Amino acid sequence: MVTPEYWQGKRVLVTGGAGFLGSNLCHALAGMGARVTALDAMVPDGGASTRNLEGAGVLLVRGDIRDTEVHSLCEGVDVLFNMAAQTSHMGGQKDPVADIAINAVAQVRLIGVMREAAPKAIVVHASTRQFYGRPRSLPVDELHPVNPPDANGVSKWAGEQYWLLENRVLHRPVVSLRLTNCYGPRLRIRDARQTFLGIWIRRVLENEPFEVWGGAQLRDLTYADDVTSAFLMAAEQAASPAAAGQVFNIGGSPPVSLLDLAGKLIAANGGKGSFETREFPADRAPIDIGSYAADDRAFRNATGWAPAIDLDKGLKLSLDWYRQRLADYL
Ligand SMILES: NC(=O)c1ccc[n+]([C@@H]2O[C@H](COP(=O)([O-])OP(=O)(O)OC[C@H]3O[C@@H](n4cnc5c(N)ncnc54)[C@H](O)[C@@H]3O)[C@@H](O)[C@H]2O)c1
């Protein structure tokens, strides 16, 4: 359980705070009385949107972690939620220099500033299951070999490791959460750049067929509110021996195939909607990880976290949320 009193008056910086997961976190934090600054470069290809922070009551600073003067933003913060990243797998393949500049080099820069400006602050870093690569077996725990399938996996792994060094060497309370596919309000749905599920949601709401590539791949999706509670609980317990300096996989609902997921989305839309299956595109196949399901027992045991929203409910909540705001997100 999240402890709302813990957050009252806390100074919090959320990098990538106008993006999908960062903005959901900002809403929750501000709602509990935290003083929140969101730092975001508003990268057009990702999930950033000023709409995401409407009504949140947080300060949005537009700036790029690669070159913005961040000292004053970091000064005196109690908690840093580090969500900013280059997240596109194909984007990382096309421009690996830009990818590593954000996901690793800028992380080292931010670490240096945080050492001076907020040496005792808690850090919860948003990491990814991507760098496990094609799983050897399911479910995947934290001891699974790291075998990045693409440049983005390499840069995200490097960025995470630099943050973990801050715990190992300087004893900063750092926790890294390796996320699976996340979905819910404030996801980019205009196209498939953030996730396939974004464009599926759009098409269903527009009464247009969507495409399922392959279909047998398993995914264990996490609803946005459950991701938010995982980050909050990780921060609250970041200094405990069970959590400090740890990496944790975060899973969600029990794994389903993409074909089953497509059926569930249509069911959540009152049975309205249709899809076509097609072969997984040849240009993406070499970096595809196939099926994935997280073993997230370590995080559950360390913090008591458990997802509260099952897939059927989460899909319905997502559709309800976007139905009222579709034009704003296209
Ligand atoms: N959404 C998922 O399913 C998922 C899965 C695994 C890992 N993650 C991780 O979670 C984090 C948040 O992802 P998200 O889904 O909310 O993506 P997102 O694209 O919605 O959010 C990332 C935000 O970071 C900002 N950003 C990018 N580069 C920046 C820079 N140089 N300086 C400042 N801001 C910058 C973007 O403008 C965007 O608003 C990322 O670190 C991502 O790797 C997400």
The ligand as an SDF file (V2000), in Angstrom:
LIG
                    3D

 44 48  0  0  0  0  0  0  0  0999 V2000
    5.5860    2.3790  -21.1780 N   0  0  0  0  0  0  0  0  0  0  0  0
    6.1680    1.1790  -21.1200 C   0  0  0  0  0  0  0  0  0  0  0  0
    5.5210    0.1740  -21.4620 O   0  0  0  0  0  0  0  0  0  0  0  0
    7.5870    1.0330  -20.6340 C   0  0  0  0  0  0  0  0  0  0  0  0
    8.1650   -0.2470  -20.6400 C   0  0  0  0  0  0  0  0  0  0  0  0
    9.4650   -0.3870  -20.2060 C   0  0  0  0  0  0  0  0  0  0  0  0
   10.1800    0.7090  -19.7500 C   0  0  0  0  0  0  0  0  0  0  0  0
    9.6090    1.9400  -19.7640 N   0  0  0  0  0  0  0  0  0  0  0  0
   10.4160    3.0720  -19.2810 C   0  0  0  0  0  0  0  0  0  0  0  0
    9.6190    3.9450  -18.5210 O   0  0  0  0  0  0  0  0  0  0  0  0
   10.0380    5.2970  -18.7310 C   0  0  0  0  0  0  0  0  0  0  0  0
    8.8570    6.1540  -19.1330 C   0  0  0  0  0  0  0  0  0  0  0  0
    8.3270    5.6290  -20.3360 O   0  0  0  0  0  0  0  0  0  0  0  0
    6.9670    6.1350  -20.9570 P   0  0  0  0  0  0  0  0  0  0  0  0
    6.2880    4.9510  -21.5120 O   0  0  0  0  0  0  0  0  0  0  0  0
    6.2580    7.0150  -20.0160 O   0  0  0  0  0  0  0  0  0  0  0  0
    7.5250    6.9550  -22.2180 O   0  0  0  0  0  0  0  0  0  0  0  0
    7.1630    8.4310  -22.6790 P   0  0  0  0  0  0  0  0  0  0  0  0
    7.7950    8.6510  -24.0140 O   0  0  0  0  0  0  0  0  0  0  0  0
    5.7020    8.6450  -22.5870 O   0  0  0  0  0  0  0  0  0  0  0  0
    7.8810    9.3010  -21.5690 O   0  0  0  0  0  0  0  0  0  0  0  0
    9.2420    9.6270  -21.6260 C   0  0  0  0  0  0  0  0  0  0  0  0
    9.3300   11.1290  -21.4990 C   0  0  0  0  0  0  0  0  0  0  0  0
   10.6960   11.4920  -21.4750 O   0  0  0  0  0  0  0  0  0  0  0  0
   10.8340   12.6820  -22.2130 C   0  0  0  0  0  0  0  0  0  0  0  0
   12.2100   12.7740  -22.6650 N   0  0  0  0  0  0  0  0  0  0  0  0
   12.8140   12.0190  -23.6140 C   0  0  0  0  0  0  0  0  0  0  0  0
   14.0770   12.4210  -23.7800 N   0  0  0  0  0  0  0  0  0  0  0  0
   14.2740   13.4550  -22.9180 C   0  0  0  0  0  0  0  0  0  0  0  0
   15.3850   14.2830  -22.6330 C   0  0  0  0  0  0  0  0  0  0  0  0
   16.5260   14.1390  -23.2970 N   0  0  0  0  0  0  0  0  0  0  0  0
   15.2500   15.2300  -21.6630 N   0  0  0  0  0  0  0  0  0  0  0  0
   14.0800   15.3670  -21.0010 C   0  0  0  0  0  0  0  0  0  0  0  0
   12.9850   14.6300  -21.2560 N   0  0  0  0  0  0  0  0  0  0  0  0
   13.0920   13.6680  -22.2010 C   0  0  0  0  0  0  0  0  0  0  0  0
    9.8400   12.5660  -23.3610 C   0  0  0  0  0  0  0  0  0  0  0  0
    9.5040   13.8360  -23.9090 O   0  0  0  0  0  0  0  0  0  0  0  0
    8.6790   11.8650  -22.6760 C   0  0  0  0  0  0  0  0  0  0  0  0
    7.7270   12.7900  -22.1890 O   0  0  0  0  0  0  0  0  0  0  0  0
   11.1630    5.2440  -19.7510 C   0  0  0  0  0  0  0  0  0  0  0  0
   12.3970    5.2880  -19.0960 O   0  0  0  0  0  0  0  0  0  0  0  0
   10.9700    3.8930  -20.4240 C   0  0  0  0  0  0  0  0  0  0  0  0
   12.1830    3.3640  -20.9160 O   0  0  0  0  0  0  0  0  0  0  0  0
    8.3260    2.1330  -20.1960 C   0  0  0  0  0  0  0  0  0  0  0  0
  1  2  1  0
  2  3  2  0
  2  4  1  0
  4  5  1  0
  4 44  2  0
  5  6  2  0
  6  7  1  0
  7  8  2  0
  8  9  1  0
  8 44  1  0
  9 10  1  0
  9 42  1  0
 10 11  1  0
 11 12  1  0
 11 40  1  0
 12 13  1  0
 13 14  1  0
 14 15  2  0
 14 16  1  0
 14 17  1  0
 17 18  1  0
 18 19  2  0
 18 20  1  0
 18 21  1  0
 21 22  1  0
 22 23  1  0
 23 24  1  0
 23 38  1  0
 24 25  1  0
 25 26  1  0
 25 36  1  0
 26 27  1  0
 26 35  1  0
 27 28  2  0
 28 29  1  0
 29 30  1  0
 29 35  2  0
 30 31  1  0
 30 32  2  0
 32 33  1  0
 33 34  2  0
 34 35  1  0
 36 37  1  0
 36 38  1  0
 38 39  1  0
 40 41  1  0
 40 42  1  0
 42 43  1  0
M  CHG  2   8   1  16  -1
M  END
$$$$
